[in-house]
Amino acid sequence: MKPKAVFNWSSGKDSALALYKTLQENRSEVITLLTNINKEFQRISMHGVHVSLLEKQAESLNLPLIKMELPKEPSMEEYRELMNKTMSEIQAMGITQSVFGDIFLEDLRKYREDQLKSIGMEAVFPLWKQNTTDLIHEFLDLGFKTIVTCVNETYLDKSFAGRIIDHDFIRDLPKNVDPCGENGEFHTFTFDGPIFREPVQFEIGETVKKTYPKPKASPDDENGAYVFWFCDLIMK
């Protein structure tokens, strides 16, 4: 019998490709999606996508969706409390695996594995250590379609927000930017592809600038702020 799994769904391209591979390999039975939501704004954390479009994605994927609603700036204690409650509910469904679309970040993988191991669950990483140039080309060749919803101005300018990822987009990326945005350079919303029953319909709204304070190494540290550009997507 295949183990039952929860899939950690960000709404973007890495999640879509990891879910595709999980379904193709047929080693786990994906029971539900799990997505972190900013409770105040009802948007996916960092991707900036409204929950209404997330729900349309889940509907087209034909999978149930669990939304973990987080406060605007949760403390680690609040996050752990919410996560523990959510994972208890997930385990009650007979789920023993948690699947992620991470590719490179060793410390994040270790954190996920340690947290899940402590409650008797296994972390699974279908894309781990694969070449990101190969992955993005595979993603496009499979027929997936995705749009950039957020860019980090440290790496990319405003013009990249709202672009559909295609081969021209990949060629336009600066050399210091990972083609899958694995270092947080950009985030996406995937709206069509082989795992979708039908495309998710939306219109492109305005692009807005948001800043977030950088963490300080010391009380006297003046690190400035991170600047992000968010392209709003509006459900049709």
C-alpha positions in Angstrom: 0.0 0.0 0.0 1.3 3.4 -1.0 1.9 5.9 1.9 -0.5 8.8 2.1 1.0 12.3 1.6 0.2 16.0 2.1 1.7 18.2 -0.6 3.1 21.6 0.4 1.6 23.7 -2.3 3.0 27.3 -2.9 1.0 27.8 -6.1 4.2 28.2 -8.2 6.2 26.4 -10.8 8.4 24.3 -8.4 5.4 23.0 -6.6 3.6 22.2 -9.9 6.6 20.2 -11.2 7.2 18.4 -7.9 3.5 17.5 -7.8 3.6 16.3 -11.4 6.6 14.0 -10.6 5.0 12.7 -7.5 1.9 11.7 -9.4 3.9 10.2 -12.2 6.1 8.2 -10.0 3.0 6.9 -8.2 4.9 6.0 -5.0 2.7 8.2 -2.7 -1.0 8.9 -2.6 -1.4 12.7 -2.5 -4.4 13.2 -0.2 -4.5 17.0 0.1 -2.6 20.2 -0.6 -1.4 22.5 2.2 -0.7 26.2 1.8 0.3 29.0 4.2 -1.9 32.0 3.9 -1.5 35.5 5.3 -4.7 35.7 7.4 -5.0 39.5 7.2 -4.6 39.9 3.4 -5.9 36.4 2.4 -2.9 35.9 0.1 -0.2 33.2 -0.2 2.9 34.2 1.7 5.6 35.7 -0.5 3.8 34.8 -3.7 1.1 37.5 -3.1 -1.6 35.4 -4.9 -5.1 35.9 -3.5 -6.8 32.8 -1.9 -9.6 32.8 -4.5 -7.1 31.9 -7.2 -5.4 29.3 -4.9 -8.8 27.7 -4.5 -9.4 27.6 -8.2 -6.0 25.9 -8.6 -6.9 23.2 -6.1 -10.3 22.7 -7.9 -8.5 22.3 -11.2 -6.0 19.9 -9.7 -8.9 18.0 -8.2 -7.3 17.9 -4.8 -8.6 19.1 -1.4 -6.9 22.2 0.1 -5.9 22.9 3.7 -5.1 26.6 4.3 -3.0 27.4 7.3 -3.8 31.0 8.1 -0.9 32.8 9.7 -0.9 36.3 11.4 0.8 39.1 9.5 4.1 38.7 11.4 3.9 35.5 13.4 6.4 34.7 16.1 8.2 31.4 16.0 6.0 30.3 18.9 2.8 31.2 17.0 4.0 29.5 13.9 4.9 26.3 15.7 1.6 26.2 17.6 -0.4 26.6 14.3 1.8 24.1 12.5 1.5 21.5 15.3 -2.3 21.9 15.3 -2.4 21.6 11.5 -0.1 18.6 11.3 -2.1 16.8 14.1 -5.2 17.2 11.9 -3.3 15.9 8.9 -1.9 12.9 10.7 -5.5 12.0 11.8 -6.2 11.5 8.1 -3.6 8.7 8.0 -1.0 10.8 6.3 2.6 9.8 6.9 4.5 11.9 4.3 4.9 15.6 3.5 6.1 16.5 0.0 8.0 19.7 -0.8 9.3 21.4 -4.0 12.6 22.5 -2.5 15.7 22.0 -4.7 18.9 23.3 -3.0 18.4 24.9 0.4 20.2 22.4 2.8 19.3 24.2 6.0 15.6 24.4 5.1 15.5 20.7 4.1 17.1 19.8 7.5 14.6 21.9 9.4 11.7 20.3 7.6 13.1 16.8 8.1 13.8 17.3 11.8 10.3 18.8 12.5 8.5 16.0 10.7 10.7 13.3 12.2 9.8 14.5 15.6 6.1 13.7 14.9 6.8 10.5 13.1 6.4 11.7 9.5 8.7 11.6 6.5 9.8 14.5 4.3 9.9 13.9 0.5 11.7 16.1 -2.0 11.1 15.1 -5.7 13.2 17.8 -7.2 16.2 17.7 -4.8 19.6 18.6 -6.2 18.4 18.5 -9.8 19.8 21.1 -12.3 17.5 24.1 -12.2 18.2 25.0 -15.9 17.1 21.4 -16.9 14.1 21.7 -14.5 12.7 24.9 -16.0 13.1 23.7 -19.5 11.4 20.4 -18.6 8.6 22.4 -16.9 8.0 24.4 -20.1 8.4 21.3 -22.4 5.7 19.5 -20.4 3.3 22.4 -21.2 3.1 24.1 -17.9 2.3 27.8 -17.9 3.3 30.2 -15.1 3.4 33.9 -14.4 5.8 35.8 -12.2 3.9 37.4 -9.3 6.8 38.7 -7.2 10.4 39.7 -7.8 13.1 40.7 -5.4 14.6 44.0 -6.5 18.0 42.9 -5.3 18.1 40.6 -8.3 15.4 41.7 -10.8 13.7 45.0 -11.7 10.0 45.7 -11.9 9.7 44.7 -15.6 10.0 41.0 -14.7 6.9 41.1 -12.5 3.8 40.0 -14.5 5.8 38.2 -17.2 4.9 34.7 -18.4 7.9 32.4 -18.0 9.0 31.2 -21.4 12.4 30.6 -23.1 12.7 34.4 -23.7 12.2 35.0 -20.0 15.0 32.5 -19.2 17.4 34.2 -21.7 16.6 37.6 -20.2 17.6 36.6 -16.6 20.8 38.0 -15.3 23.6 35.5 -14.8 23.4 35.7 -11.0 19.7 34.7 -11.0 18.8 31.0 -10.7 16.5 30.0 -13.5 14.0 28.6 -11.0 14.4 31.5 -8.6 15.6 29.0 -5.9 17.3 31.8 -3.9 14.1 33.8 -3.6 14.8 36.0 -6.7 11.2 35.6 -7.9 7.9 33.7 -7.3 5.2 32.5 -9.6 1.6 31.3 -10.1 1.1 28.3 -12.3 -2.2 28.4 -14.1 -2.1 25.5 -16.6 -0.3 22.3 -17.4 -0.7 18.5 -17.5 -1.9 18.1 -13.9 -4.7 20.7 -14.4 -8.1 19.7 -15.6 -8.6 23.2 -17.1 -6.6 26.5 -17.0 -7.1 28.9 -14.1 -8.5 32.1 -15.5 -7.3 35.5 -14.3 -6.6 39.0 -15.4 -3.3 40.9 -14.7 -3.8 43.8 -12.3 -1.4 46.5 -11.1 2.2 46.0 -10.0 2.9 47.4 -6.5 6.1 47.9 -4.5 6.5 46.7 -1.0 9.4 46.9 1.4 10.3 44.8 4.4 13.0 45.6 7.0 16.1 43.5 6.9 17.0 41.7 10.1 19.6 43.5 12.2 22.8 41.8 13.3 22.9 44.3 16.2 20.8 47.1 17.6 23.0 49.6 15.8 22.9 47.8 12.5 21.4 49.8 9.6 20.7 47.2 7.0 17.9 49.1 5.2 15.1 47.1 3.6 14.2 44.4 1.1 12.2 45.7 -1.9 9.8 43.5 -3.7 7.5 44.1 -6.7 4.1 42.2 -6.6 2.0 41.8 -9.7 -1.6 41.4 -8.7 -3.7 38.7 -10.3 -7.5 39.1 -10.4 -9.8 36.2 -10.8 -12.1 36.3 -13.8 
